[in-house]
Amino acid sequence: MTEPSVADATNRIYESLQADNADIDTHIAVLKAALAREGLKEATFDPARLVQNNRSGRKRMQAYFRQRGVTVTFSDP
């Protein structure tokens, strides 16, 4: 079985966010490992695909991911 790419891990996080954060910590850990494998320092998310696409929601997401060792940035809308 191949390891998921950053894009795969990011898509799973979008799905988890849509499903009321189901297994979000597991998906963050997979994303963190994928970032390390690909030599990336941060994950970029599309704010339009977030459940709470407002400043508060984005900052909360960044803080939660940062506590788990993943730096989050957002693409331009």
C-alpha positions as MATLAB code, in Angstrom:
seq = 'MTEPSVADATNRIYESLQADNADIDTHIAVLKAALAREGLKEATFDPARLVQNNRSGRKRMQAYFRQRGVTVTFSDP';
ca = [
       0.000    0.000    0.000;
       1.390    3.397   -0.947;
       1.585    6.302    1.418;
      -0.945    9.086    0.709;
       0.305   12.274   -0.924;
      -0.214   15.718    0.567;
      -3.117   16.256   -1.865;
      -4.760   12.982   -0.776;
      -4.310   13.834    2.905;
      -5.681   17.340    2.337;
      -8.764   15.943    0.591;
      -9.371   13.586    3.516;
      -9.205   16.552    5.874;
     -11.804   18.415    3.776;
     -14.033   15.313    3.974;
     -13.488   15.088    7.724;
     -14.379   18.755    8.193;
     -17.594   18.195    6.239;
     -18.358   15.182    8.484;
     -18.192   17.212   11.717;
     -14.438   16.595   12.238;
     -14.680   12.795   12.186;
     -11.184   11.304   12.730;
      -9.592   14.724   12.199;
      -6.583   13.955   14.437;
      -5.789   10.830   12.418;
      -6.008   12.788    9.161;
      -3.770   15.549   10.554;
      -1.148   12.938   11.495;
      -1.287   11.484    7.961;
      -0.932   14.994    6.513;
       2.043   15.712    8.778;
       3.779   12.527    7.609;
       3.015   13.330    3.941;
       4.447   16.833    4.335;
       7.635   15.393    5.844;
       7.991   12.837    3.020;
       7.575   15.514    0.362;
       9.863   17.982    2.152;
       7.171   20.617    2.617;
       6.867   22.936    5.599;
       3.177   23.855    5.403;
      -0.181   22.692    4.111;
      -2.271   24.990    1.917;
      -6.049   24.831    2.085;
      -8.734   26.395   -0.103;
     -10.891   28.548    2.186;
     -13.905   28.046   -0.091;
     -13.944   24.332    0.841;
     -14.001   24.971    4.599;
     -17.123   24.601    6.696;
     -16.398   27.849    8.552;
     -14.885   30.127    5.952;
     -14.572   33.202    8.111;
     -11.605   34.710    9.909;
     -12.497   33.056   13.198;
     -12.884   29.626   11.611;
      -9.592   29.896    9.714;
      -7.681   31.071   12.804;
      -9.193   28.251   14.882;
      -8.145   25.734   12.234;
      -4.609   27.144   12.098;
      -4.296   26.978   15.893;
      -5.628   23.413   16.104;
      -3.309   22.156   13.362;
      -0.338   24.084   14.814;
      -0.831   22.285   18.155;
      -0.440   19.042   16.200;
       2.697   20.186   14.364;
       1.237   21.292   11.006;
       1.480   24.861    9.695;
      -1.619   25.860    7.721;
      -1.882   28.548    5.058;
      -4.828   29.448    2.857;
      -4.860   29.987   -0.895;
      -6.160   33.247   -2.243;
      -9.900   33.189   -2.822;
];
